[in-house]
Amino acid sequence: MAASLLAWVGRDVVLDLSAPLVVLGRLERVTPDGLLLRDADVHELLPGATTKERYVLEARKHGIRRNRALVWIRIEQLVGVSPLDDVVLY
């Protein structure tokens, strides 16, 4: 998986994790162990709060709300990765 993500370095991405979190940010580095994101937003998905889909859509429309300068995500935590600009606006 890590090697296939190298083409997205420098782009804003959405990380779906096995934990109740969604992470958005600029993909800085890809290694066999994980991903480093810059200017990232680590958002906890709480019951009764905004859905992940709505949160990601708002980030696509208005930009990422940075709350971390850098964040490291272990590859084992990843469920899915997509470029933020691939999120379909509706």
PDB file of N, CA, C and O in Angstrom:
ATOM      1  N   MET A   1       0.822  -1.194   0.000  1.00  0.00           N
ATOM      2  CA  MET A   1       0.000   0.000   0.000  1.00  0.00           C
ATOM      3  C   MET A   1       0.864   1.256   0.000  1.00  0.00           C
ATOM      4  O   MET A   1       0.574   2.197  -0.739  1.00  0.00           O
ATOM      5  N   ALA A   2       1.925   1.291   0.818  1.00  0.00           N
ATOM      6  CA  ALA A   2       2.723   2.504   0.962  1.00  0.00           C
ATOM      7  C   ALA A   2       3.305   2.968  -0.364  1.00  0.00           C
ATOM      8  O   ALA A   2       3.265   4.161  -0.665  1.00  0.00           O
ATOM      9  N   ALA A   3       3.838   2.064  -1.153  1.00  0.00           N
ATOM     10  CA  ALA A   3       4.462   2.446  -2.425  1.00  0.00           C
ATOM     11  C   ALA A   3       3.455   3.079  -3.377  1.00  0.00           C
ATOM     12  O   ALA A   3       3.800   4.002  -4.115  1.00  0.00           O
ATOM     13  N   SER A   4       2.231   2.602  -3.371  1.00  0.00           N
ATOM     14  CA  SER A   4       1.223   3.135  -4.288  1.00  0.00           C
ATOM     15  C   SER A   4       0.772   4.544  -3.904  1.00  0.00           C
ATOM     16  O   SER A   4       0.145   5.225  -4.715  1.00  0.00           O
ATOM     17  N   LEU A   5       1.075   4.991  -2.693  1.00  0.00           N
ATOM     18  CA  LEU A   5       0.682   6.326  -2.238  1.00  0.00           C
ATOM     19  C   LEU A   5       1.710   7.396  -2.577  1.00  0.00           C
ATOM     20  O   LEU A   5       1.437   8.584  -2.406  1.00  0.00           O
ATOM     21  N   LEU A   6       2.873   7.003  -3.051  1.00  0.00           N
ATOM     22  CA  LEU A   6       3.932   7.970  -3.349  1.00  0.00           C
ATOM     23  C   LEU A   6       3.491   9.025  -4.358  1.00  0.00           C
ATOM     24  O   LEU A   6       3.949  10.165  -4.290  1.00  0.00           O
ATOM     25  N   ALA A   7       2.625   8.673  -5.276  1.00  0.00           N
ATOM     26  CA  ALA A   7       2.147   9.629  -6.284  1.00  0.00           C
ATOM     27  C   ALA A   7       1.336  10.761  -5.654  1.00  0.00           C
ATOM     28  O   ALA A   7       1.164  11.809  -6.277  1.00  0.00           O
ATOM     29  N   TRP A   8       0.840  10.572  -4.447  1.00  0.00           N
ATOM     30  CA  TRP A   8       0.011  11.580  -3.790  1.00  0.00           C
ATOM     31  C   TRP A   8       0.803  12.485  -2.844  1.00  0.00           C
ATOM     32  O   TRP A   8       0.217  13.370  -2.221  1.00  0.00           O
ATOM     33  N   VAL A   9       2.105  12.287  -2.720  1.00  0.00           N
ATOM     34  CA  VAL A   9       2.920  13.159  -1.868  1.00  0.00           C
ATOM     35  C   VAL A   9       2.778  14.595  -2.373  1.00  0.00           C
ATOM     36  O   VAL A   9       2.885  14.858  -3.571  1.00  0.00           O
ATOM     37  N   GLY A  10       2.537  15.512  -1.445  1.00  0.00           N
ATOM     38  CA  GLY A  10       2.334  16.915  -1.787  1.00  0.00           C
ATOM     39  C   GLY A  10       0.877  17.300  -1.965  1.00  0.00           C
ATOM     40  O   GLY A  10       0.563  18.482  -2.100  1.00  0.00           O
ATOM     41  N   ARG A  11      -0.015  16.323  -1.968  1.00  0.00           N
ATOM     42  CA  ARG A  11      -1.449  16.594  -2.123  1.00  0.00           C
ATOM     43  C   ARG A  11      -2.156  16.483  -0.778  1.00  0.00           C
ATOM     44  O   ARG A  11      -1.686  15.795   0.129  1.00  0.00           O
ATOM     45  N   ASP A  12      -3.291  17.168  -0.660  1.00  0.00           N
ATOM     46  CA  ASP A  12      -4.139  17.019   0.520  1.00  0.00           C
ATOM     47  C   ASP A  12      -4.899  15.706   0.403  1.00  0.00           C
ATOM     48  O   ASP A  12      -5.469  15.394  -0.643  1.00  0.00           O
ATOM     49  N   VAL A  13      -4.897  14.935   1.500  1.00  0.00           N
ATOM     50  CA  VAL A  13      -5.533  13.621   1.496  1.00  0.00           C
ATOM     51  C   VAL A  13      -6.471  13.475   2.686  1.00  0.00           C
ATOM     52  O   VAL A  13      -6.399  14.226   3.659  1.00  0.00           O
ATOM     53  N   VAL A  14      -7.354  12.483   2.576  1.00  0.00           N
ATOM     54  CA  VAL A  14      -8.262  12.077   3.644  1.00  0.00           C
ATOM     55  C   VAL A  14      -7.861  10.669   4.048  1.00  0.00           C
ATOM     56  O   VAL A  14      -7.778   9.778   3.202  1.00  0.00           O
ATOM     57  N   LEU A  15      -7.609  10.460   5.343  1.00  0.00           N
ATOM     58  CA  LEU A  15      -7.283   9.135   5.858  1.00  0.00           C
ATOM     59  C   LEU A  15      -8.458   8.620   6.677  1.00  0.00           C
ATOM     60  O   LEU A  15      -8.865   9.245   7.656  1.00  0.00           O
ATOM     61  N   ASP A  16      -8.995   7.484   6.270  1.00  0.00           N
ATOM     62  CA  ASP A  16      -9.996   6.777   7.065  1.00  0.00           C
ATOM     63  C   ASP A  16      -9.235   5.766   7.907  1.00  0.00           C
ATOM     64  O   ASP A  16      -8.452   4.973   7.383  1.00  0.00           O
ATOM     65  N   LEU A  17      -9.467   5.798   9.216  1.00  0.00           N
ATOM     66  CA  LEU A  17      -8.716   4.953  10.137  1.00  0.00           C
ATOM     67  C   LEU A  17      -9.607   3.907  10.785  1.00  0.00           C
ATOM     68  O   LEU A  17     -10.833   4.014  10.766  1.00  0.00           O
ATOM     69  N   SER A  18      -8.967   2.892  11.360  1.00  0.00           N
ATOM     70  CA  SER A  18      -9.722   1.877  12.090  1.00  0.00           C
ATOM     71  C   SER A  18     -10.244   2.447  13.410  1.00  0.00           C
ATOM     72  O   SER A  18     -11.225   1.936  13.950  1.00  0.00           O
ATOM     73  N   ALA A  19      -9.615   3.482  13.932  1.00  0.00           N
ATOM     74  CA  ALA A  19     -10.090   4.185  15.129  1.00  0.00           C
ATOM     75  C   ALA A  19     -11.190   5.167  14.717  1.00  0.00           C
ATOM     76  O   ALA A  19     -11.311   5.485  13.534  1.00  0.00           O
ATOM     77  N   PRO A  20     -11.992   5.650  15.667  1.00  0.00           N
ATOM     78  CA  PRO A  20     -13.054   6.605  15.316  1.00  0.00           C
ATOM     79  C   PRO A  20     -12.493   8.012  15.074  1.00  0.00           C
ATOM     80  O   PRO A  20     -12.850   8.971  15.758  1.00  0.00           O
ATOM     81  N   LEU A  21     -11.608   8.101  14.082  1.00  0.00           N
ATOM     82  CA  LEU A  21     -10.961   9.356  13.708  1.00  0.00           C
ATOM     83  C   LEU A  21     -10.958   9.476  12.199  1.00  0.00           C
ATOM     84  O   LEU A  21     -10.981   8.477  11.481  1.00  0.00           O
ATOM     85  N   VAL A  22     -10.931  10.707  11.729  1.00  0.00           N
ATOM     86  CA  VAL A  22     -10.645  10.982  10.328  1.00  0.00           C
ATOM     87  C   VAL A  22      -9.518  12.011  10.351  1.00  0.00           C
ATOM     88  O   VAL A  22      -9.529  12.939  11.158  1.00  0.00           O
ATOM     89  N   VAL A  23      -8.555  11.837   9.462  1.00  0.00           N
ATOM     90  CA  VAL A  23      -7.395  12.725   9.413  1.00  0.00           C
ATOM     91  C   VAL A  23      -7.294  13.311   8.013  1.00  0.00           C
ATOM     92  O   VAL A  23      -7.342  12.588   7.018  1.00  0.00           O
ATOM     93  N   LEU A  24      -7.154  14.620   7.951  1.00  0.00           N
ATOM     94  CA  LEU A  24      -6.975  15.319   6.684  1.00  0.00           C
ATOM     95  C   LEU A  24      -5.670  16.097   6.765  1.00  0.00           C
ATOM     96  O   LEU A  24      -5.318  16.615   7.825  1.00  0.00           O
ATOM     97  N   GLY A  25      -4.956  16.181   5.659  1.00  0.00           N
ATOM     98  CA  GLY A  25      -3.728  16.966   5.650  1.00  0.00           C
ATOM     99  C   GLY A  25      -2.932  16.751   4.383  1.00  0.00           C
ATOM    100  O   GLY A  25      -3.298  15.948   3.525  1.00  0.00           O
ATOM    101  N   ARG A  26      -1.828  17.488   4.278  1.00  0.00           N
ATOM    102  CA  ARG A  26      -0.933  17.396   3.125  1.00  0.00           C
ATOM    103  C   ARG A  26       0.003  16.212   3.336  1.00  0.00           C
ATOM    104  O   ARG A  26       0.751  16.173   4.314  1.00  0.00           O
ATOM    105  N   LEU A  27      -0.037  15.251   2.424  1.00  0.00           N
ATOM    106  CA  LEU A  27       0.815  14.065   2.527  1.00  0.00           C
ATOM    107  C   LEU A  27       2.260  14.478   2.302  1.00  0.00           C
ATOM    108  O   LEU A  27       2.627  14.926   1.216  1.00  0.00           O
ATOM    109  N   GLU A  28       3.073  14.322   3.334  1.00  0.00           N
ATOM    110  CA  GLU A  28       4.463  14.773   3.320  1.00  0.00           C
ATOM    111  C   GLU A  28       5.428  13.635   3.008  1.00  0.00           C
ATOM    112  O   GLU A  28       6.370  13.797   2.231  1.00  0.00           O
ATOM    113  N   ARG A  29       5.180  12.479   3.625  1.00  0.00           N
ATOM    114  CA  ARG A  29       6.103  11.359   3.469  1.00  0.00           C
ATOM    115  C   ARG A  29       5.347  10.050   3.602  1.00  0.00           C
ATOM    116  O   ARG A  29       4.384   9.941   4.361  1.00  0.00           O
ATOM    117  N   VAL A  30       5.808   9.048   2.839  1.00  0.00           N
ATOM    118  CA  VAL A  30       5.247   7.696   2.879  1.00  0.00           C
ATOM    119  C   VAL A  30       6.391   6.736   3.145  1.00  0.00           C
ATOM    120  O   VAL A  30       7.408   6.765   2.452  1.00  0.00           O
ATOM    121  N   THR A  31       6.224   5.880   4.155  1.00  0.00           N
ATOM    122  CA  THR A  31       7.214   4.843   4.446  1.00  0.00           C
ATOM    123  C   THR A  31       6.470   3.516   4.590  1.00  0.00           C
ATOM    124  O   THR A  31       5.240   3.501   4.636  1.00  0.00           O
ATOM    125  N   PRO A  32       7.196   2.412   4.660  1.00  0.00           N
ATOM    126  CA  PRO A  32       6.520   1.134   4.891  1.00  0.00           C
ATOM    127  C   PRO A  32       5.769   1.087   6.228  1.00  0.00           C
ATOM    128  O   PRO A  32       4.859   0.277   6.402  1.00  0.00           O
ATOM    129  N   ASP A  33       6.157   1.962   7.175  1.00  0.00           N
ATOM    130  CA  ASP A  33       5.547   1.962   8.506  1.00  0.00           C
ATOM    131  C   ASP A  33       4.381   2.925   8.664  1.00  0.00           C
ATOM    132  O   ASP A  33       3.540   2.732   9.543  1.00  0.00           O
ATOM    133  N   GLY A  34       4.313   3.961   7.829  1.00  0.00           N
ATOM    134  CA  GLY A  34       3.244   4.924   8.021  1.00  0.00           C
ATOM    135  C   GLY A  34       3.321   6.118   7.103  1.00  0.00           C
ATOM    136  O   GLY A  34       4.114   6.165   6.163  1.00  0.00           O
ATOM    137  N   LEU A  35       2.463   7.091   7.409  1.00  0.00           N
ATOM    138  CA  LEU A  35       2.347   8.309   6.614  1.00  0.00           C
ATOM    139  C   LEU A  35       2.564   9.516   7.513  1.00  0.00           C
ATOM    140  O   LEU A  35       2.093   9.547   8.651  1.00  0.00           O
ATOM    141  N   LEU A  36       3.278  10.509   6.997  1.00  0.00           N
ATOM    142  CA  LEU A  36       3.461  11.773   7.690  1.00  0.00           C
ATOM    143  C   LEU A  36       2.643  12.826   6.961  1.00  0.00           C
ATOM    144  O   LEU A  36       2.797  13.022   5.756  1.00  0.00           O
ATOM    145  N   LEU A  37       1.762  13.508   7.708  1.00  0.00           N
ATOM    146  CA  LEU A  37       0.941  14.575   7.143  1.00  0.00           C
ATOM    147  C   LEU A  37       1.328  15.896   7.775  1.00  0.00           C
ATOM    148  O   LEU A  37       1.596  15.971   8.974  1.00  0.00           O
ATOM    149  N   ARG A  38       1.353  16.939   6.958  1.00  0.00           N
ATOM    150  CA  ARG A  38       1.653  18.301   7.405  1.00  0.00           C
ATOM    151  C   ARG A  38       0.358  19.118   7.364  1.00  0.00           C
ATOM    152  O   ARG A  38      -0.538  18.854   6.562  1.00  0.00           O
ATOM    153  N   ASP A  39       0.285  20.114   8.249  1.00  0.00           N
ATOM    154  CA  ASP A  39      -0.894  20.992   8.313  1.00  0.00           C
ATOM    155  C   ASP A  39      -2.172  20.156   8.362  1.00  0.00           C
ATOM    156  O   ASP A  39      -3.076  20.313   7.541  1.00  0.00           O
ATOM    157  N   ALA A  40      -2.215  19.269   9.344  1.00  0.00           N
ATOM    158  CA  ALA A  40      -3.254  18.244   9.422  1.00  0.00           C
ATOM    159  C   ALA A  40      -4.384  18.627  10.375  1.00  0.00           C
ATOM    160  O   ALA A  40      -4.238  19.471  11.259  1.00  0.00           O
ATOM    161  N   ASP A  41      -5.505  17.972  10.151  1.00  0.00           N
ATOM    162  CA  ASP A  41      -6.680  18.062  11.014  1.00  0.00           C
ATOM    163  C   ASP A  41      -7.001  16.644  11.469  1.00  0.00           C
ATOM    164  O   ASP A  41      -7.429  15.812  10.669  1.00  0.00           O
ATOM    165  N   VAL A  42      -6.793  16.371  12.757  1.00  0.00           N
ATOM    166  CA  VAL A  42      -7.159  15.086  13.349  1.00  0.00           C
ATOM    167  C   VAL A  42      -8.502  15.309  14.033  1.00  0.00           C
ATOM    168  O   VAL A  42      -8.599  16.063  15.000  1.00  0.00           O
ATOM    169  N   HIS A  43      -9.536  14.645  13.521  1.00  0.00           N
ATOM    170  CA  HIS A  43     -10.901  14.892  13.991  1.00  0.00           C
ATOM    171  C   HIS A  43     -11.504  13.612  14.560  1.00  0.00           C
ATOM    172  O   HIS A  43     -11.598  12.594  13.874  1.00  0.00           O
ATOM    173  N   GLU A  44     -11.911  13.683  15.825  1.00  0.00           N
ATOM    174  CA  GLU A  44     -12.555  12.542  16.478  1.00  0.00           C
ATOM    175  C   GLU A  44     -14.022  12.494  16.073  1.00  0.00           C
ATOM    176  O   GLU A  44     -14.721  13.507  16.094  1.00  0.00           O
ATOM    177  N   LEU A  45     -14.471  11.310  15.709  1.00  0.00           N
ATOM    178  CA  LEU A  45     -15.863  11.108  15.293  1.00  0.00           C
ATOM    179  C   LEU A  45     -16.681  10.689  16.509  1.00  0.00           C
ATOM    180  O   LEU A  45     -16.647   9.530  16.922  1.00  0.00           O
ATOM    181  N   LEU A  46     -17.407  11.632  17.072  1.00  0.00           N
ATOM    182  CA  LEU A  46     -18.196  11.384  18.277  1.00  0.00           C
ATOM    183  C   LEU A  46     -19.634  11.053  17.916  1.00  0.00           C
ATOM    184  O   LEU A  46     -20.164  11.587  16.941  1.00  0.00           O
ATOM    185  N   PRO A  47     -20.281  10.172  18.693  1.00  0.00           N
ATOM    186  CA  PRO A  47     -21.694   9.871  18.440  1.00  0.00           C
ATOM    187  C   PRO A  47     -22.535  11.142  18.547  1.00  0.00           C
ATOM    188  O   PRO A  47     -22.360  11.941  19.468  1.00  0.00           O
ATOM    189  N   GLY A  48     -23.438  11.312  17.603  1.00  0.00           N
ATOM    190  CA  GLY A  48     -24.316  12.467  17.615  1.00  0.00           C
ATOM    191  C   GLY A  48     -23.718  13.728  17.018  1.00  0.00           C
ATOM    192  O   GLY A  48     -24.413  14.732  16.861  1.00  0.00           O
ATOM    193  N   ALA A  49     -22.433  13.685  16.683  1.00  0.00           N
ATOM    194  CA  ALA A  49     -21.783  14.856  16.077  1.00  0.00           C
ATOM    195  C   ALA A  49     -21.889  14.759  14.555  1.00  0.00           C
ATOM    196  O   ALA A  49     -22.545  13.863  14.024  1.00  0.00           O
ATOM    197  N   THR A  50     -21.249  15.672  13.879  1.00  0.00           N
ATOM    198  CA  THR A  50     -21.232  15.676  12.420  1.00  0.00           C
ATOM    199  C   THR A  50     -20.701  14.349  11.891  1.00  0.00           C
ATOM    200  O   THR A  50     -19.744  13.801  12.436  1.00  0.00           O
ATOM    201  N   THR A  51     -21.314  13.836  10.840  1.00  0.00           N
ATOM    202  CA  THR A  51     -20.842  12.583  10.249  1.00  0.00           C
ATOM    203  C   THR A  51     -19.499  12.797   9.568  1.00  0.00           C
ATOM    204  O   THR A  51     -19.131  13.920   9.222  1.00  0.00           O
ATOM    205  N   LYS A  52     -18.780  11.707   9.385  1.00  0.00           N
ATOM    206  CA  LYS A  52     -17.497  11.771   8.696  1.00  0.00           C
ATOM    207  C   LYS A  52     -17.674  12.341   7.296  1.00  0.00           C
ATOM    208  O   LYS A  52     -16.876  13.170   6.857  1.00  0.00           O
ATOM    209  N   GLU A  53     -18.704  11.906   6.600  1.00  0.00           N
ATOM    210  CA  GLU A  53     -18.934  12.365   5.235  1.00  0.00           C
ATOM    211  C   GLU A  53     -19.162  13.873   5.188  1.00  0.00           C
ATOM    212  O   GLU A  53     -18.603  14.559   4.334  1.00  0.00           O
ATOM    213  N   ARG A  54     -19.973  14.384   6.094  1.00  0.00           N
ATOM    214  CA  ARG A  54     -20.249  15.824   6.141  1.00  0.00           C
ATOM    215  C   ARG A  54     -18.980  16.603   6.501  1.00  0.00           C
ATOM    216  O   ARG A  54     -18.703  17.651   5.918  1.00  0.00           O
ATOM    217  N   TYR A  55     -18.214  16.083   7.461  1.00  0.00           N
ATOM    218  CA  TYR A  55     -16.990  16.764   7.887  1.00  0.00           C
ATOM    219  C   TYR A  55     -15.989  16.863   6.737  1.00  0.00           C
ATOM    220  O   TYR A  55     -15.397  17.919   6.512  1.00  0.00           O
ATOM    221  N   VAL A  56     -15.803  15.765   6.015  1.00  0.00           N
ATOM    222  CA  VAL A  56     -14.868  15.740   4.890  1.00  0.00           C
ATOM    223  C   VAL A  56     -15.372  16.646   3.770  1.00  0.00           C
ATOM    224  O   VAL A  56     -14.583  17.354   3.145  1.00  0.00           O
ATOM    225  N   LEU A  57     -16.660  16.629   3.516  1.00  0.00           N
ATOM    226  CA  LEU A  57     -17.235  17.495   2.488  1.00  0.00           C
ATOM    227  C   LEU A  57     -17.005  18.973   2.825  1.00  0.00           C
ATOM    228  O   LEU A  57     -16.668  19.763   1.943  1.00  0.00           O
ATOM    229  N   GLU A  58     -17.186  19.345   4.084  1.00  0.00           N
ATOM    230  CA  GLU A  58     -16.934  20.730   4.501  1.00  0.00           C
ATOM    231  C   GLU A  58     -15.463  21.100   4.320  1.00  0.00           C
ATOM    232  O   GLU A  58     -15.150  22.223   3.924  1.00  0.00           O
ATOM    233  N   ALA A  59     -14.567  20.169   4.604  1.00  0.00           N
ATOM    234  CA  ALA A  59     -13.134  20.424   4.387  1.00  0.00           C
ATOM    235  C   ALA A  59     -12.839  20.597   2.903  1.00  0.00           C
ATOM    236  O   ALA A  59     -12.005  21.422   2.527  1.00  0.00           O
ATOM    237  N   ARG A  60     -13.503  19.842   2.078  1.00  0.00           N
ATOM    238  CA  ARG A  60     -13.320  19.967   0.620  1.00  0.00           C
ATOM    239  C   ARG A  60     -13.796  21.335   0.142  1.00  0.00           C
ATOM    240  O   ARG A  60     -13.162  21.962  -0.707  1.00  0.00           O
ATOM    241  N   LYS A  61     -14.919  21.791   0.694  1.00  0.00           N
ATOM    242  CA  LYS A  61     -15.482  23.083   0.278  1.00  0.00           C
ATOM    243  C   LYS A  61     -14.704  24.278   0.822  1.00  0.00           C
ATOM    244  O   LYS A  61     -14.489  25.258   0.109  1.00  0.00           O
ATOM    245  N   HIS A  62     -14.279  24.196   2.099  1.00  0.00           N
ATOM    246  CA  HIS A  62     -13.748  25.372   2.788  1.00  0.00           C
ATOM    247  C   HIS A  62     -12.288  25.266   3.201  1.00  0.00           C
ATOM    248  O   HIS A  62     -11.721  26.225   3.724  1.00  0.00           O
ATOM    249  N   GLY A  63     -11.678  24.121   2.974  1.00  0.00           N
ATOM    250  CA  GLY A  63     -10.278  23.937   3.357  1.00  0.00           C
ATOM    251  C   GLY A  63     -10.135  23.176   4.666  1.00  0.00           C
ATOM    252  O   GLY A  63     -11.071  23.080   5.460  1.00  0.00           O
ATOM    253  N   ILE A  64      -8.952  22.645   4.865  1.00  0.00           N
ATOM    254  CA  ILE A  64      -8.641  21.861   6.063  1.00  0.00           C
ATOM    255  C   ILE A  64      -8.437  22.805   7.244  1.00  0.00           C
ATOM    256  O   ILE A  64      -7.726  23.804   7.134  1.00  0.00           O
ATOM    257  N   ARG A  65      -9.067  22.481   8.374  1.00  0.00           N
ATOM    258  CA  ARG A  65      -8.889  23.257   9.605  1.00  0.00           C
ATOM    259  C   ARG A  65      -7.737  22.641  10.390  1.00  0.00           C
ATOM    260  O   ARG A  65      -7.926  21.696  11.156  1.00  0.00           O
ATOM    261  N   ARG A  66      -6.575  23.175  10.192  1.00  0.00           N
ATOM    262  CA  ARG A  66      -5.345  22.637  10.767  1.00  0.00           C
ATOM    263  C   ARG A  66      -5.372  22.681  12.294  1.00  0.00           C
ATOM    264  O   ARG A  66      -5.639  23.727  12.886  1.00  0.00           O
ATOM    265  N   ASN A  67      -5.093  21.530  12.932  1.00  0.00           N
ATOM    266  CA  ASN A  67      -4.889  21.507  14.374  1.00  0.00           C
ATOM    267  C   ASN A  67      -3.607  20.767  14.757  1.00  0.00           C
ATOM    268  O   ASN A  67      -3.326  20.566  15.938  1.00  0.00           O
ATOM    269  N   ARG A  68      -2.839  20.367  13.756  1.00  0.00           N
ATOM    270  CA  ARG A  68      -1.526  19.747  13.963  1.00  0.00           C
ATOM    271  C   ARG A  68      -0.584  20.236  12.862  1.00  0.00           C
ATOM    272  O   ARG A  68      -0.955  20.244  11.688  1.00  0.00           O
ATOM    273  N   ALA A  69       0.625  20.641  13.233  1.00  0.00           N
ATOM    274  CA  ALA A  69       1.628  20.997  12.222  1.00  0.00           C
ATOM    275  C   ALA A  69       2.074  19.735  11.490  1.00  0.00           C
ATOM    276  O   ALA A  69       2.206  19.732  10.266  1.00  0.00           O
ATOM    277  N   LEU A  70       2.305  18.670  12.246  1.00  0.00           N
ATOM    278  CA  LEU A  70       2.689  17.369  11.692  1.00  0.00           C
ATOM    279  C   LEU A  70       1.983  16.274  12.466  1.00  0.00           C
ATOM    280  O   LEU A  70       1.752  16.404  13.668  1.00  0.00           O
ATOM    281  N   VAL A  71       1.643  15.199  11.782  1.00  0.00           N
ATOM    282  CA  VAL A  71       1.084  14.024  12.451  1.00  0.00           C
ATOM    283  C   VAL A  71       1.558  12.779  11.714  1.00  0.00           C
ATOM    284  O   VAL A  71       1.588  12.741  10.484  1.00  0.00           O
ATOM    285  N   TRP A  72       1.925  11.763  12.486  1.00  0.00           N
ATOM    286  CA  TRP A  72       2.383  10.488  11.956  1.00  0.00           C
ATOM    287  C   TRP A  72       1.279   9.461  12.183  1.00  0.00           C
ATOM    288  O   TRP A  72       0.793   9.307  13.303  1.00  0.00           O
ATOM    289  N   ILE A  73       0.885   8.761  11.126  1.00  0.00           N
ATOM    290  CA  ILE A  73      -0.155   7.733  11.220  1.00  0.00           C
ATOM    291  C   ILE A  73       0.460   6.396  10.832  1.00  0.00           C
ATOM    292  O   ILE A  73       1.039   6.257   9.754  1.00  0.00           O
ATOM    293  N   ARG A  74       0.330   5.417  11.715  1.00  0.00           N
ATOM    294  CA  ARG A  74       0.855   4.074  11.427  1.00  0.00           C
ATOM    295  C   ARG A  74       0.042   3.421  10.318  1.00  0.00           C
ATOM    296  O   ARG A  74      -1.181   3.548  10.270  1.00  0.00           O
ATOM    297  N   ILE A  75       0.727   2.733   9.444  1.00  0.00           N
ATOM    298  CA  ILE A  75       0.088   2.099   8.282  1.00  0.00           C
ATOM    299  C   ILE A  75      -0.969   1.079   8.722  1.00  0.00           C
ATOM    300  O   ILE A  75      -1.949   0.861   8.009  1.00  0.00           O
ATOM    301  N   GLU A  76      -0.777   0.454   9.890  1.00  0.00           N
ATOM    302  CA  GLU A  76      -1.735  -0.545  10.381  1.00  0.00           C
ATOM    303  C   GLU A  76      -3.091   0.070  10.709  1.00  0.00           C
ATOM    304  O   GLU A  76      -4.099  -0.637  10.733  1.00  0.00           O
ATOM    305  N   GLN A  77      -3.129   1.365  10.960  1.00  0.00           N
ATOM    306  CA  GLN A  77      -4.374   2.052  11.312  1.00  0.00           C
ATOM    307  C   GLN A  77      -5.214   2.433  10.098  1.00  0.00           C
ATOM    308  O   GLN A  77      -6.394   2.759  10.234  1.00  0.00           O
ATOM    309  N   LEU A  78      -4.604   2.391   8.903  1.00  0.00           N
ATOM    310  CA  LEU A  78      -5.295   2.853   7.698  1.00  0.00           C
ATOM    311  C   LEU A  78      -6.339   1.869   7.203  1.00  0.00           C
ATOM    312  O   LEU A  78      -6.083   0.670   7.094  1.00  0.00           O
ATOM    313  N   VAL A  79      -7.515   2.392   6.908  1.00  0.00           N
ATOM    314  CA  VAL A  79      -8.571   1.636   6.246  1.00  0.00           C
ATOM    315  C   VAL A  79      -8.685   2.106   4.801  1.00  0.00           C
ATOM    316  O   VAL A  79      -8.908   1.305   3.893  1.00  0.00           O
ATOM    317  N   GLY A  80      -8.530   3.415   4.598  1.00  0.00           N
ATOM    318  CA  GLY A  80      -8.618   3.967   3.250  1.00  0.00           C
ATOM    319  C   GLY A  80      -7.934   5.313   3.162  1.00  0.00           C
ATOM    320  O   GLY A  80      -7.799   6.026   4.157  1.00  0.00           O
ATOM    321  N   VAL A  81      -7.501   5.652   1.953  1.00  0.00           N
ATOM    322  CA  VAL A  81      -6.853   6.937   1.678  1.00  0.00           C
ATOM    323  C   VAL A  81      -7.385   7.450   0.352  1.00  0.00           C
ATOM    324  O   VAL A  81      -7.516   6.690  -0.607  1.00  0.00           O
ATOM    325  N   SER A  82      -7.692   8.746   0.299  1.00  0.00           N
ATOM    326  CA  SER A  82      -8.074   9.341  -0.981  1.00  0.00           C
ATOM    327  C   SER A  82      -7.638  10.798  -1.005  1.00  0.00           C
ATOM    328  O   SER A  82      -7.568  11.441   0.043  1.00  0.00           O
ATOM    329  N   PRO A  83      -7.346  11.322  -2.182  1.00  0.00           N
ATOM    330  CA  PRO A  83      -7.052  12.750  -2.284  1.00  0.00           C
ATOM    331  C   PRO A  83      -8.302  13.559  -1.923  1.00  0.00           C
ATOM    332  O   PRO A  83      -9.414  13.189  -2.299  1.00  0.00           O
ATOM    333  N   LEU A  84      -8.119  14.644  -1.207  1.00  0.00           N
ATOM    334  CA  LEU A  84      -9.258  15.475  -0.812  1.00  0.00           C
ATOM    335  C   LEU A  84      -9.983  16.019  -2.033  1.00  0.00           C
ATOM    336  O   LEU A  84     -11.207  16.149  -2.016  1.00  0.00           O
ATOM    337  N   ASP A  85      -9.248  16.338  -3.088  1.00  0.00           N
ATOM    338  CA  ASP A  85      -9.931  16.888  -4.264  1.00  0.00           C
ATOM    339  C   ASP A  85     -10.699  15.839  -5.060  1.00  0.00           C
ATOM    340  O   ASP A  85     -11.363  16.178  -6.039  1.00  0.00           O
ATOM    341  N   ASP A  86     -10.622  14.571  -4.658  1.00  0.00           N
ATOM    342  CA  ASP A  86     -11.455  13.527  -5.258  1.00  0.00           C
ATOM    343  C   ASP A  86     -12.805  13.380  -4.550  1.00  0.00           C
ATOM    344  O   ASP A  86     -13.673  12.642  -5.016  1.00  0.00           O
ATOM    345  N   VAL A  87     -12.982  14.086  -3.421  1.00  0.00           N
ATOM    346  CA  VAL A  87     -14.268  14.065  -2.719  1.00  0.00           C
ATOM    347  C   VAL A  87     -15.286  14.787  -3.599  1.00  0.00           C
ATOM    348  O   VAL A  87     -15.069  15.926  -4.012  1.00  0.00           O
ATOM    349  N   VAL A  88     -16.380  14.118  -3.875  1.00  0.00           N
ATOM    350  CA  VAL A  88     -17.401  14.649  -4.781  1.00  0.00           C
ATOM    351  C   VAL A  88     -18.272  15.663  -4.045  1.00  0.00           C
ATOM    352  O   VAL A  88     -18.848  15.361  -3.001  1.00  0.00           O
ATOM    353  N   LEU A  89     -18.357  16.857  -4.601  1.00  0.00           N
ATOM    354  CA  LEU A  89     -19.209  17.901  -4.028  1.00  0.00           C
ATOM    355  C   LEU A  89     -20.658  17.663  -4.433  1.00  0.00           C
ATOM    356  O   LEU A  89     -20.947  17.350  -5.588  1.00  0.00           O
ATOM    357  N   TYR A  90     -21.556  17.814  -3.482  1.00  0.00           N
ATOM    358  CA  TYR A  90     -22.986  17.689  -3.790  1.00  0.00           C
ATOM    359  C   TYR A  90     -23.766  18.700  -3.020  1.00  0.00           C
ATOM    360  O   TYR A  90     -24.989  18.758  -3.140  1.00  0.00           O
TER     361      TYR A  90
END
